Amino acid sequence: MGYSPGFIKKMEGIVKDVRDRDKDFPIKVVAAFDDACMSCPHQGKTECEASVGSNEHVLFMDRKVIHHLGLEEGKTYAKSALLTRTAERVAPDDLDYLCENCSWHKYGVCKEGIAELREAYRPYKEKA
């Protein structure tokens, strides 16, 4: 899924690197254009141009996630630390708020991904 073949290819690479447990690397937390945005056909010179208000919407969602995870914008974290923190602090149903009005949210793949991440990275299992 994606906006264009170039965007899909870029996202596949990002997802592959993030899922590779043997590969750890620094990730800078931003509420701005990120690596995925660089391949999006809606990328303008300085902001998202998908539609009126799209840039503000994307920045708002970025900042919701940054706040929810207790991260500092502009700071660099190890991928492994971000995955562990995400597993600890984000439940699948949190995406209903964090990803509200995202065009991809309705497909449910992100909720599945969060559930898998929690299973793989949580140091303990929640009691039923």
matplotlib code that plots the C-alpha trace (Angstrom):
import matplotlib.pyplot as plt

x = [0.0, 1.2, 0.9, 3.2, 5.5, 8.5, 6.8, 5.9, 9.5, 10.8, 8.4, 9.2, 12.9, 12.1, 9.8, 12.4, 15.1, 12.8, 11.8, 15.4, 16.2, 19.9, 20.1, 20.1, 20.6, 19.9, 16.6, 16.1, 12.5, 11.0, 7.6, 8.4, 9.4, 11.0, 12.6, 9.2, 8.1, 11.1, 9.5, 5.9, 4.5, 2.7, 6.0, 6.3, 9.5, 8.8, 5.6, 3.0, 0.9, -1.6, -4.5, -5.5, -4.6, -2.6, 0.7, -0.9, -2.7, 0.6, 2.4, -0.4, -0.3, 3.5, 3.3, 0.6, 2.8, 5.9, 4.0, 2.4, 5.8, 7.3, 10.0, 11.8, 11.5, 14.9, 16.5, 18.1, 17.2, 18.4, 15.9, 15.8, 14.9, 12.1, 10.7, 10.7, 9.1, 6.5, 5.7, 5.4, 3.3, 1.1, -1.7, -3.5, -6.6, -4.4, -4.1, -7.8, -6.6, -3.0, -3.8, -7.3, -8.2, -5.1, -6.1, -4.3, -5.9, -9.1, -7.1, -6.1, -2.5, -1.0, -3.0, -1.8, 1.8, 1.5, 0.1, 3.0, 5.5, 4.1, 4.3, 7.9, 9.3, 7.5, 9.6, 6.5, 3.0, -0.1, -2.2, -5.6]
y = [0.0, 3.5, 6.7, 5.7, 2.8, 4.9, 5.5, 1.8, 0.8, 3.2, 2.1, -1.6, -0.8, 1.1, -1.6, -4.3, -2.4, -1.8, -5.4, -6.7, -7.5, -7.8, -4.3, -1.4, 2.2, 5.8, 7.4, 11.1, 12.0, 14.7, 16.3, 17.2, 15.6, 12.2, 9.5, 8.2, 11.6, 12.0, 9.4, 10.6, 12.2, 14.8, 16.2, 19.9, 21.9, 22.5, 20.7, 18.0, 19.2, 16.2, 18.6, 21.7, 21.1, 17.9, 19.3, 20.5, 17.1, 15.1, 17.4, 17.0, 13.2, 13.2, 15.3, 13.1, 10.1, 11.9, 13.0, 9.6, 7.9, 10.5, 11.4, 14.6, 16.1, 16.5, 13.9, 10.7, 7.3, 3.8, 1.9, -0.9, 1.6, 3.1, -0.3, -1.3, 2.0, 1.6, -2.0, -0.8, 2.3, 1.7, -0.8, -1.5, 0.5, 3.5, 3.9, 5.0, 8.2, 8.5, 7.8, 9.4, 10.4, 8.7, 7.3, 4.0, 3.4, 1.8, -1.1, -2.4, -3.3, -0.9, -2.4, -5.8, -4.5, -3.0, -6.3, -8.2, -5.6, -5.9, -9.7, -9.5, -6.7, -6.7, -8.0, -9.4, -10.6, -8.9, -11.1, -12.1]
z = [0.0, -0.7, -2.6, -5.5, -6.5, -5.2, -1.9, -1.5, -2.3, 0.3, 3.0, 2.3, 3.0, 6.2, 7.4, 6.6, 8.6, 11.5, 11.7, 11.5, 15.2, 14.4, 13.0, 15.4, 14.3, 15.4, 14.6, 15.0, 16.2, 14.1, 13.6, 10.0, 6.7, 7.5, 5.4, 4.2, 3.2, 0.8, -1.5, -1.3, -4.4, -2.2, -0.9, -1.5, -1.0, 2.7, 3.6, 2.7, -0.2, -0.4, 0.3, 2.2, 5.8, 5.2, 6.5, 9.7, 10.1, 9.6, 12.1, 14.6, 14.3, 14.7, 17.8, 19.3, 18.9, 20.2, 23.3, 23.8, 23.8, 26.0, 23.5, 22.9, 19.4, 17.7, 19.9, 18.5, 20.0, 19.2, 17.1, 19.7, 22.5, 20.3, 19.6, 23.3, 24.3, 21.6, 22.8, 26.3, 25.7, 22.6, 22.5, 19.2, 20.3, 21.0, 17.3, 17.1, 18.8, 17.6, 14.0, 13.9, 10.4, 8.8, 5.4, 6.2, 9.7, 8.3, 6.9, 10.3, 9.4, 11.9, 14.7, 13.7, 13.6, 17.1, 18.4, 16.9, 18.3, 21.8, 21.6, 20.4, 22.6, 25.9, 28.7, 30.4, 29.4, 30.6, 32.9, 31.6]

ax = plt.figure().add_subplot(projection="3d")
ax.plot(x, y, z, "-o")
ax.set_aspect("equal")
plt.show()
